[in-house]
Amino acid sequence: MSNSEYIPPEVWTWEAPSGGQFASINRPTAGATHDRELPVGKHPLQLYSLATPNGQKVAIMLEELLERGHSGAEYDAWPIRIADGDQFSTGFVEINPNSKIPALVDRSGPEPVRIFESGAILLHLAEKFGEFLAPSGPARAETLSWLFWQMGSAPFLGGGFGHFFVYAPSRQEYPINRYAMEVKRQLDVLNRRLADSEYIAGPDYSIADIAIWPWYGGLTLGRTYEGADTFLATHEYEHLVRWARQIDARPAVRRGRIVNKLTGEPWEQLHERHDASDFELRTQDKLGAADERESVADDAIYR
């Protein structure tokens, strides 16, 4: 790639993929590219997602609701393989015309209700079950303020810093420096807030924590982009580190963050989630061991 200055044309046209990891699926138009219906399971809530930071939010929220005894929060989680373009199927576009994960269909009422955008899904579930969001007053306002802070801030971390640090076809100083500066400012915002508050929105765990942790907790703990925690010196934000570890230790968070996870260690990959027992029985390490036992048994039969 040339380092010469780019001179934009008078009118931009899409002539070729711009390069990078997702060049094959990026395009300047919306809508479906192929026909495919989405699967539907037995539970009232159907989640179509992937264990990116945005996808983790909803699975964590559902696991937290189940942890509190809300049986109506039982759900089926189906993987959307974004690198393969699953998000551009007719079935997915029908529930999210923006073709982004996560998307949820709530089938608990007389008619299915689609909800897309992670913040909207968290708000829907919080109000539906009366959890992790105060019904009114200053506590509710504070939680919603931080929820929408995440919606506005995370694109600078993901689409900005993350793209140029990890996914761009080449590393360039200006965009990395520009977005690193902004991300460190955001980390400072969170660190200052958490110096005065146990959780993001106050003394109680809320949907603000659930929304912010997968992005900024994951970054702080070295999970979001390889080497980014060192590059951004996230260890310097002591209050943010305390909070990130505190949230990470929650059982529902440990479960939720591996739902629809297709990469990483086999023990932390649960490709589909349809029952609480799946965390014990159907992670990839368990399925691999079961396949190996079946293969050994077959060999014994035909030996």
C-alpha positions in Angstrom: 0.0 0.0 0.0 1.4 3.4 -0.9 2.1 6.0 1.8 1.5 8.9 -0.6 -1.3 11.3 0.3 -4.8 10.2 -0.7 -6.7 12.7 -2.7 -10.4 11.9 -2.5 -12.4 12.0 -5.8 -15.3 14.4 -6.1 -17.7 11.5 -5.8 -16.7 8.3 -4.0 -17.4 5.1 -5.8 -16.8 1.5 -4.6 -14.4 0.0 -7.1 -12.8 -2.8 -5.0 -12.6 -4.2 -1.5 -10.4 -1.9 0.7 -8.4 -4.8 2.2 -8.2 -6.1 5.7 -9.7 -9.1 7.4 -13.3 -8.5 6.6 -12.8 -7.1 3.1 -14.7 -10.0 1.5 -18.0 -9.2 3.3 -17.8 -5.4 3.5 -20.0 -3.5 0.9 -21.7 -0.1 0.7 -25.2 -1.4 0.5 -27.7 -3.0 2.9 -30.0 -6.0 2.4 -29.8 -9.7 2.0 -27.3 -11.5 -0.2 -28.8 -15.0 0.0 -31.8 -16.9 1.2 -31.6 -18.7 4.5 -34.2 -19.1 7.3 -32.9 -18.8 10.9 -33.3 -21.7 13.2 -35.8 -21.5 16.1 -35.5 -23.4 19.3 -37.8 -24.3 22.1 -37.3 -21.3 24.5 -39.2 -18.0 24.6 -36.1 -16.0 23.6 -34.0 -16.7 20.5 -30.6 -15.1 20.3 -28.6 -14.8 17.1 -25.1 -13.7 17.9 -21.4 -14.3 18.1 -19.1 -13.9 21.1 -17.7 -10.5 20.1 -17.9 -7.8 22.8 -21.3 -6.7 21.4 -22.5 -10.3 21.4 -21.3 -11.1 24.9 -23.5 -8.4 26.4 -26.8 -10.1 25.7 -25.7 -13.6 26.6 -24.3 -12.3 29.9 -27.6 -10.4 30.6 -29.6 -13.6 30.0 -27.3 -15.7 32.2 -27.6 -13.0 34.9 -31.4 -13.2 34.7 -31.4 -16.9 35.0 -29.0 -16.7 37.9 -31.7 -14.6 39.7 -34.3 -17.2 39.1 -36.1 -15.8 36.0 -37.1 -19.0 34.2 -38.7 -16.9 31.4 -35.2 -15.8 30.4 -34.4 -19.3 29.1 -33.0 -18.9 25.6 -31.6 -20.6 22.6 -28.4 -19.0 21.2 -27.5 -19.6 17.6 -24.1 -18.6 16.1 -24.0 -16.0 13.3 -20.7 -16.5 11.5 -20.0 -13.0 10.4 -16.9 -13.9 8.5 -19.0 -16.2 6.3 -21.7 -13.5 5.8 -24.5 -15.2 7.8 -25.7 -11.7 8.8 -26.7 -11.0 5.3 -29.1 -13.9 5.0 -32.8 -13.1 4.5 -33.7 -14.5 7.9 -31.2 -12.4 9.7 -31.9 -9.2 7.8 -35.6 -9.7 8.6 -34.8 -9.3 12.3 -32.0 -6.8 11.9 -32.0 -4.7 8.7 -28.6 -3.4 9.7 -27.0 -6.9 9.5 -25.1 -6.6 12.8 -25.1 -9.0 15.8 -26.6 -9.5 18.3 -30.3 -9.8 17.4 -33.0 -11.2 19.6 -36.5 -12.4 18.9 -38.8 -12.5 21.9 -41.5 -15.1 21.4 -43.0 -15.0 24.8 -46.0 -13.0 23.7 -48.8 -13.5 21.2 -46.6 -12.2 18.4 -42.8 -12.4 18.0 -41.0 -9.2 18.8 -37.6 -8.4 17.1 -35.0 -6.4 19.0 -31.7 -5.4 17.5 -28.8 -3.3 18.7 -27.3 -4.5 22.0 -28.3 -1.5 24.0 -31.9 -1.9 23.0 -31.8 -5.6 23.8 -30.4 -4.9 27.3 -33.0 -2.3 27.9 -35.8 -4.6 26.7 -34.7 -7.4 29.0 -34.2 -5.1 32.0 -37.7 -3.7 31.7 -39.2 -7.1 30.9 -37.8 -8.8 34.0 -37.4 -5.7 36.3 -33.7 -6.3 36.9 -30.4 -4.4 36.6 -32.2 -1.0 36.0 -34.0 1.1 38.5 -37.6 1.8 37.5 -37.3 5.5 37.9 -35.4 8.4 39.4 -31.7 9.4 39.5 -30.4 5.8 39.5 -32.3 4.9 36.3 -31.0 8.1 34.7 -27.4 7.4 35.7 -27.6 3.8 34.4 -29.0 4.9 31.0 -26.4 7.7 30.7 -23.6 5.2 31.0 -25.4 2.6 28.8 -25.5 5.2 26.0 -22.0 6.4 26.8 -20.9 2.9 25.8 -23.0 3.0 22.6 -21.3 6.2 21.6 -17.8 5.4 22.8 -17.1 1.8 21.8 -17.0 2.5 18.1 -13.8 4.5 18.7 -12.3 1.4 20.4 -13.6 -1.2 18.0 -14.1 0.3 14.6 -11.3 2.9 15.3 -8.4 1.6 17.4 -9.2 -2.1 16.9 -9.5 -1.9 13.2 -6.2 0.0 12.6 -4.3 -1.9 15.3 -5.4 -5.4 14.2 -7.5 -5.7 11.1 -6.3 -3.1 8.6 -4.1 -4.4 5.8 -1.2 -2.4 7.2 -0.4 -0.6 10.4 -0.2 3.2 10.0 1.0 5.6 12.7 -1.6 8.4 12.3 -4.8 6.4 12.8 -3.4 4.2 15.5 -2.1 7.2 17.4 -5.4 9.1 16.9 -7.6 6.3 18.2 -5.1 5.1 20.9 -5.3 8.7 22.3 -9.1 8.6 22.4 -9.3 5.1 23.9 -6.9 6.1 26.7 -9.1 9.1 27.4 -12.1 6.8 27.7 -10.2 4.5 30.0 -9.4 7.5 32.1 -13.1 8.4 32.2 -14.0 4.9 33.5 -11.1 4.8 35.9 -12.1 8.1 37.5 -15.7 7.0 37.8 -14.8 3.7 39.4 -12.5 5.4 41.9 -15.7 6.8 43.4 -18.2 4.0 42.7 -18.1 0.2 43.0 -20.0 -0.2 39.8 -20.3 2.0 36.7 -23.7 3.5 37.6 -23.5 3.4 41.4 -23.5 0.9 44.2 -25.5 -1.7 42.2 -24.5 -3.9 39.3 -26.6 -2.8 36.3 -27.0 -3.0 32.5 -24.3 -0.3 32.3 -21.7 -2.8 33.7 -23.0 -5.5 31.4 -22.7 -3.2 28.3 -19.3 -1.7 29.2 -17.5 -4.8 30.6 -17.1 -6.9 27.4 -15.4 -4.0 25.6 -13.4 -2.2 28.3 -13.1 -5.0 30.8 -12.0 -7.4 28.0 -9.5 -4.8 26.8 -8.1 -4.3 30.3 -7.8 -8.1 30.9 -6.0 -8.6 27.6 -8.7 -10.4 25.7 -10.0 -8.0 23.1 -7.0 -7.3 20.9 -3.7 -9.2 21.3 -1.1 -6.9 22.7 -3.5 -4.0 23.1 -3.5 -4.1 26.9 0.3 -3.7 26.9 0.3 -1.0 24.2 -2.3 1.0 26.0 -0.8 0.3 29.5 -4.2 -0.7 30.9 -2.6 -1.8 34.1 -2.2 1.8 35.0 -5.9 2.2 35.5 -6.1 0.6 38.9 -9.8 1.2 39.6 -10.8 -0.1 36.1 -8.6 -3.2 36.7 -10.4 -3.8 40.0 -13.8 -3.5 38.4 -12.8 -5.6 35.3 -11.7 -8.5 37.6 -14.7 -8.2 39.9 -17.1 -8.5 36.9 -15.1 -11.3 35.4 -15.5 -13.4 38.5 -19.3 -13.4 38.3 -20.5 -16.9 37.4 -23.1 -15.6 34.9 -20.4 -13.5 33.2 -18.2 -16.5 32.9 -20.9 -18.5 31.2 -22.3 -15.7 29.1 -19.0 -14.6 27.6 -18.4 -18.1 26.0 -21.9 -18.4 24.4 -21.6 -18.5 20.6 -17.8 -18.4 20.9 -16.2 -20.1 17.9 -12.5 -19.4 18.6 -10.0 -19.7 21.5 -9.4 -22.6 23.8 -11.9 -25.5 23.3 -13.1 -25.3 27.0 -14.3 -21.7 26.3 -16.2 -22.4 23.1 -19.9 -23.1 23.4 -21.0 -22.8 19.8 -24.8 -23.1 20.6 -26.6 -22.8 23.8 -30.0 -24.5 24.4 -29.9 -25.6 28.0 -28.1 -24.7 31.2 -26.4 -28.1 31.1 -24.6 -27.2 27.8 -21.9 -25.3 29.8 -20.9 -28.6 31.4 -21.6 -31.0 28.5 -21.3 -29.2 25.2 -18.2 -27.0 25.2 -15.8 -28.0 22.4 -13.4 -29.8 24.7 -16.3 -32.0 25.9 -17.6 -32.6 22.4 -14.1 -33.4 21.2 -13.6 -35.9 24.0 -16.9 -37.5 23.3 -16.0 -37.8 19.6 -12.7 -39.4 20.5 -14.4 -41.9 22.8 -16.9 -42.8 20.1 -14.0 -43.3 17.6 -12.2 -45.6 20.0 -15.4 -47.6 20.6 -16.0 -47.9 16.8 -12.4 -49.1 16.3 -13.0 -51.8 19.0 -16.2 -53.0 17.3 -14.7 -53.4 13.9 -11.2 -54.6 15.0 
